[in-house]
Amino acid sequence: MIQEWQIKSRNDGCDGCQVGFVDQQAYYTVLRFGEKGYTRRDLCESCREKADDDAQVISSWKGIYRVSRPPRKSTRLTTDAMEQLLREHMEIEEEANTSMIYLLAVMLERKRVLIEREVNRDDARKVRVYEHRQSGETFLVRDPELRLDELEDVRREVLATLRGEALSEGEDAEETSPGTDGCDDDADAQTEGAGASS
């Protein structure tokens, strides 16, 4: 059985011609699923036009290569804390983390950190394919298809974890409040709209 949560890093150059990408250059990502699980290739426009898709290609999309820049100060606590928590839970790969990983991914999508590229079915399970807007990494996130009452429990768990991590880093009450307020808004919106998600 393949890993349920995976992060596939974007290359800094074309997998075809091996030429590095420059800031704001368009690139094309091709996601395949084969015997070794998911594989990813990033191609420049010229190499993408020459490439032939086979039966293993499950998704492809166009992205814009962006040189990494420091996050904006006004949202740093909120987005950084959510992204760090998401990455930590995806590395652990425990079944109990499925719901939290999913909700964190949706919250980061609302913050425009992640972009949803595709929704696939793997062994009758829904897997959402996200791309990191800045780094270009691919996140494969299992959708647990939670009920509204289950989402509310997960929302509380996520917020409690984020607040606890902020306080443990020595943030004072004024610094912590804006970040957790943003998390509250996003989690509330996700809880309300979950029933309509595809």
N, C-alpha and C positions, 0 to 999 in steps of 0.2 A: 504494500500500500504506500502511495506517495505521501510526502510530508503535507500536512494540512496548511501550514503557514510557511511561506518561503519569501525571501527578499532577493530579487535578482537585480544586481547593480547595473546601471547604465555604463557603457564604455565611454571613454573620453575620445574615442576615435572610431572610424568605420571598421567593422569586422571584415569587410570585403577588400578594400584597397589599402587599409591600414593607415589612412591619412587622418590626423587628428581633427576633431571638430573645433570650430571657433565660436565665440559668443554670438548668440542669436541665430545660429545656423540651423536649418531644418534637418531633421534626421528621421529615419523610419525604423521602428521596432517590430520585429517578427518573433512571436512567441509560439513555440512548438511543444508538443507533448508526445514523448516516445517511451521506449523501454527504460531510459534513465530518468524519466520524469520530465519536468519542464526545463526547456533551454531557451535562451534569449539571444538574438542577434540584433545589433544596431548598425544600420547602413546609411550611407550618404544617399542623396537623391539618384546619382548616377548608378551606383551599385544596386539600389532597390529596383530600378527599371530593368536591370539585367537579370535579377533573381527570379527564379520560378518557384511558386508556392506548391508544396506537395500536400499529401493527405494529413501530415502531422501538424500542419499549421492550424492553430486554433484561434489566433488573433493577430492583428497587425494594426499599427496606428502611426500617425505622424506626430512628432514632438519638436520642440524648440530647445536646442542646447543652450543652457545658461551657466555661466561661470558662477561658482558658489560665492555668495555674498552674505555678510552678517545679517541676521534677522532684524526687523524693525523693533526698536526698543519698546514701543507701546504694546506689542503682542508677544514679547519674548517669553515671559513666564508661562502664559497659557499654551502656546503652540509647542514650545520646547518641552514642557512637562508632559504633554499628551504624547508627543512623538517619542520621547525617551521611554515612557511607559509601554507604548505599543511595541517598540523594538525589543524591550526586555522580555515581554510576554511571548513574543514570537520566537525568541531564542529558546525559551523553556519548552515550548511545544507541548503543553499539558492540556488534556481535554477540558479541564475545568476552566481554562482561560479563553475558550472559544468565544463566549459571549462578550467578554470585556474587549478582546481584540477587535471583534466586529464593531462594537459601539465606538471605540477609539478611532477606528478607521473612518467611520461615518462622520464623527466630529471633526477629524482632520480634513475630510473632504469639504465640509461646510466652511472651514477656515481657509480653504483654497491652498492647503498644503498638499493634499492628494487629489488626483483626478481619477474617476472611475472610467476604465477603458473597455471593460467587457464583463459579462456575466456568463459563466459556463456551468455545466453540470458534470460532476466527477463522482462516479459511483453513486448516483442518485442524490448527491449533495451539491448544493449551490455554492460555487466559488466565485468571488468577486475579484476582478483584476484591477488593481489600482496602480497608478504611476505617481511617483513623487515629483511635484511640479519643479522643484529646484535641482535635485540630484539626478532625476531621471530613473531612480530605482523602481523596480516592479515589485509590488506587494500582492501576494496571493492570499486572500482572506476568506475563510469559510463563513458563509452566512448561516447562522443557527436558526433563522426564521422564527424568532421569538414572538411570543404573545405580548400584548401590551403590558400585562401585569408583570411578566418576566423582565421586560425592558426596564421598568421602573426600578426593580431590585438591582439590576446591573448598573443603572445610572447612579444610584446611591453609592454603590461600591466604587465606581470610577471616581466620583467626586471626593469620597472619603480618602481614597488613595492619593489623589492629586494634592489635596489639602495637606495631608500628612507629610508628603515629600517636600512641599514648599516650606513647611514649618521646620522640618529637620535640617534644612539648608540654612536656617537662621534668618529667614525673611520676617520682617516685622509685619504688624497687622495691616498697615497702609499698603505695603508692597504686595502682600498676598491677596488682598481683597479683589483688585481688578481682575486678576487671573482667574480666580475661582468663580467670580461673577460671570465671566465669559463662558466658562465651562458649564455653569448652570443653564445659561440661555441655550447653548447648543444641545446639551443633553435633553432639555425639555422639548425642544423642537423635534429632535429625533424620536423621542418617545411618542409624541403626538402623531408623527407622520409614518411610523413604522408599519402600520397596518396597510399602507398603500404602496409600500416598496415592492419593486418587481423582483 
